[in-house]
Amino acid sequence: MNAHRRGFLRSSLLAAAAAPALLRPSTALAIPPIVRKRPSHLKLSVAAYSYRQLLTAKPPQMDMFGFVDLAGHLGFDAVEPTSYYFPADADEAYFARFKRHAFLEGLDVSGTAIGNNFCVPSGEKRDEQLGLAKKWIDRAAFIGAPVIRFFAGNVPKDAAEEAAFGWVVECFNEVLPYAASKGIVLALENHGGITATPEQLLKFVAAIDHPSFGINLDTANFKGEDPYADIAQLAPYAVNVQVKTEIHRAGGKTEEADLGKIVDILRASLYAGYVVIEYEAKEDVLSAMPRYAAKLRSLI
């Protein structure tokens, strides 16, 4: 087990006594979480995914530079430029302009996100996915994004879940040394399928156990009886947090997210880093985002 997790064992005895009961299910400490050496410190970012309808409209109603401008206008600390909204032909000069543009707006690049699929056996398709990962590790390093959101992918219909789990672990183990050499952390999202529950995510954490690997915690993607308990169970392993304005309980019930409760969970877990608004609700993002940005700003 890596030192960044072993070091947790001593400090967890003190932290557990003060943490809310929600953070202390028996399974939560089965794998030592990331060591946090300071009190929780939260900063506010926004995902380009929130503006996907504008970015993908024909013709586009916003480009990535306009996204940065709007984030600056709304008072965010950073932006998360989702990879698939950059132009397909974007070259190094384009990314250099993007990096400079964000800097001059006073914005960090909190991370980026790719749409990979690691549920593939060795062969040409896997090589393509590993190539995609390494390309965006290079780009993340270039634009100053310290973390990349990854998916596990979709289990093929003719494959067993355990086999797919092994393929995902193999892929991460292939690219993590390269990511570490570039100073980039890879974050696996709770995105349904074989990453639908905290137990499934923790199985990956245990199997991969690399200092440049962690969880991308999406607050809307747990769909059990108590999504907040699931969020609390994974928060100690999060290296990036994407906050949505709704949660979805078992049975398909959707409700307004209790953002204050989510922030309390993050603080209790000692999470330090960016809280990224990733907006998906039905209200128009241009009218909704200023309100949610102001609310989260007040909470953190």
KOLTORKOL-92427 format. One record per residue (C-alpha): residue in one letter; x, y, z. Coordinates in steps of 0.1 Angstrom, whole numbers, padded with zeros to 4 digits, always signed. Each point is the difference from the previous one (the first is absolute). Layout:
REM residues N
AXYZ/...
***
This chain:
REM residues 300
M+0000+0000+0000/N+0013+0034-0009/A+0013+0024+0026/H-0026+0027-0008/R-0026-0025+0013/R+0020-0016+0028/G+0005+0034+0015/F-0037+0003+0005/L-0002-0028+0026/R+0012+0021+0029/S-0019+0032-0008/S-0032-0018-0007/L-0004-0010+0036/L-0003+0037+0010/A-0021+0010-0030/A-0025-0028+0004/A-0010+0011+0034/A-0009+0035-0012/A-0016-0010-0033/P-0038-0002-0004/A-0015-0035+0002/L-0007+0002-0037/L+0038-0002-0006/R+0005-0030+0022/P-0016-0030-0016/S+0020-0032+0007/T+0011-0003-0036/A+0012+0037-0003/L+0034-0007+0016/A+0006-0034-0016/I+0025+0017-0024/P+0020+0029+0014/P-0010+0032-0018/I+0023+0027-0012/V+0018+0018+0027/R-0011+0036+0005/K+0026+0021+0019/R-0022+0032+0003/P-0036+0008+0009/S-0025-0002-0029/H+0006+0028-0025/L-0025+0003-0028/K+0002+0020-0032/L-0026+0005-0027/S+0002-0011-0036/V-0024-0006-0029/A-0001-0027-0026/A-0003+0008-0037/Y-0024-0029-0001/S-0025+0023+0017/Y-0002+0020-0032/R-0001-0030-0024/Q-0031+0011-0019/L+0017+0034-0008/L+0033-0016-0008/T-0014-0026-0024/A-0028+0020-0016/K+0000+0003-0038/P+0015+0026-0004/P+0016+0001+0035/Q-0013+0027+0023/M+0031-0001+0022/D+0036-0011-0004/M+0025-0009+0026/F+0013+0035+0003/G-0035+0013+0005/F-0005-0026+0027/V+0031+0014+0018/D-0013+0035-0003/L-0033-0009+0015/A+0016-0019+0029/G+0021+0030+0008/H-0031+0023-0002/L-0018-0024+0025/G+0029+0002+0025/F+0013-0036-0002/D+0035-0008+0011/A+0006-0025-0028/V-0014-0018-0031/E-0002-0036-0009/P+0003-0002-0038/T-0016-0033-0010/S+0022-0015-0027/Y-0026-0007-0026/Y-0011+0036-0004/F+0034+0011-0013/P+0002+0001-0038/A+0011-0033-0015/D+0028+0017-0018/A+0013+0020+0031/D+0038+0001-0001/E+0026+0010+0025/A-0004+0037-0010/Y-0037-0002+0008/F+0006-0015+0034/A+0026+0026+0007/R-0025+0028-0008/F-0026-0017+0022/K+0024-0003+0030/R+0010+0037-0004/H-0036+0011-0003/A-0010-0018+0032/F+0030+0015+0018/L-0008+0035-0010/E-0036-0005+0012/G+0015-0010+0034/L-0012-0036-0003/D+0018-0032+0008/V-0007-0031-0021/S-0012-0023+0027/G+0000-0031-0022/T-0013-0015-0032/A-0021-0031-0009/I+0001-0026-0027/G-0025-0025-0013/N+0021-0031+0000/N-0011-0037+0001/F+0024-0023+0019/C-0023-0030-0001/V+0018-0015-0029/P+0024-0030-0002/S+0035+0004-0014/G+0001+0008-0036/E-0006+0028-0025/K-0029+0016+0018/R+0018+0001+0033/D+0031+0015-0017/E-0023+0028-0013/Q-0013+0007+0035/L+0034+0000+0015/G+0011+0024-0027/L-0029+0023+0008/A+0010-0001+0036/K+0036+0009-0006/K-0009+0027-0025/W-0022+0017+0027/I+0026-0005+0027/D+0024+0020-0022/R-0027+0026-0007/A-0009+0003+0037/A+0036+0005+0009/F+0003+0027-0027/I-0030+0020+0011/G+0006-0004+0037/A-0028-0024+0009/P+0012-0022+0029/V-0028-0026-0002/I-0019-0018-0028/R-0034-0016+0005/F-0001-0036-0014/F-0028-0025-0005/A+0003-0037+0004/G-0021-0006-0031/N-0028-0023-0010/V+0002-0037+0006/P-0005-0019-0034/K-0031-0021-0001/D+0020-0032-0005/A+0025+0008+0028/A-0002-0008+0038/E+0002+0029+0023/E+0031-0014+0018/A+0018-0003-0033/A-0009+0037-0008/F+0012+0010+0034/G+0034-0016-0007/W+0002+0018-0034/V-0006+0034+0017/V+0027-0007+0026/E+0024-0010-0027/C-0006+0032-0020/F+0004+0022+0030/N+0032-0018+0010/E+0013+0006-0036/V-0006+0038+0000/L+0005+0009+0036/P+0039+0000-0001/Y-0002+0024-0030/A-0025+0022+0018/A+0022+0001+0031/S+0030+0010-0021/K-0020+0030-0012/G-0014+0009+0034/I-0035-0009-0009/V-0025-0018+0022/L-0026-0024-0016/A-0035+0000+0016/L-0025-0028-0005/E-0036+0012+0000/N-0030-0018+0016/H-0018-0002-0033/G-0023-0030+0002/G+0007-0035-0012/I+0031-0014+0017/T+0004+0033+0019/A-0035+0005+0012/T+0005-0006+0037/P+0026+0010+0026/E+0009-0037+0004/Q+0008-0003-0037/L+0021+0032+0001/L+0019-0011+0031/K+0008-0033-0017/F+0018+0020-0027/V+0018+0021+0026/A+0013-0031+0017/A+0010-0017-0032/I+0018+0030-0016/D+0015+0015+0032/H+0021+0027-0018/P+0009+0035+0014/S-0012+0016-0032/F-0034-0017+0000/G-0032+0010+0018/I-0037+0005-0003/N-0019+0026-0020/L-0031+0003+0023/D-0031+0009-0020/T-0027+0009+0025/A-0029-0009-0023/N+0011-0034-0012/F-0009-0021+0031/K-0035-0013-0003/G-0006-0020+0032/E-0022+0006+0029/D+0023+0026+0015/P+0023+0017-0025/Y+0014+0023+0027/A+0013-0031+0020/D+0016-0012-0032/I+0016+0034-0006/A+0014-0001+0035/Q+0014-0034-0004/L+0021+0010-0030/A+0008+0036+0009/P+0033-0010+0018/Y+0013-0015-0032/A-0010+0030-0023/V+0026+0020-0019/N-0027+0019-0019/V-0036+0007+0008/Q-0027+0008-0026/V-0031+0014+0017/K-0034-0003-0017/T-0031+0020+0010/E-0021-0032+0002/I+0002-0034+0016/H-0017-0032-0012/R-0013-0025+0025/A-0009-0037-0005/G-0032-0003-0020/G+0008+0029-0023/K-0009+0028+0024/T+0018+0032-0008/E+0002+0029+0025/E+0019+0032+0006/A+0034-0007+0015/D+0007+0012+0035/L+0032+0019-0009/G+0007+0009+0036/K-0001-0037+0010/I+0024-0008-0028/V+0024+0027+0011/D-0002-0012+0036/I+0009-0036-0012/L+0030+0013-0019/R+0012+0020+0030/A-0004-0029+0024/S+0021-0022-0024/L+0027+0027-0001/Y-0003+0003-0037/A+0022+0029-0013/G-0004+0010-0036/Y-0024+0011-0026/V-0038-0004+0001/V-0010+0000-0036/I-0036+0009-0010/E-0011-0023-0027/Y-0035+0011-0009/E-0025-0025-0015/A-0035+0012+0012/K-0028+0011-0023/E+0001+0038+0007/D+0020+0019-0025/V+0036+0001+0011/L+0004+0037-0007/S-0027+0009+0025/A+0008-0028+0025/M+0038+0002+0002/P+0003+0035+0016/R-0023-0012+0028/Y+0017-0032+0007/A+0035+0015-0003/A-0010+0026+0026/K-0015-0026+0023/L+0030-0023-0001/R+0023+0030+0005/S-0018+0009+0031/L+0002-0035+0013/I+0037-0005-0005/
***
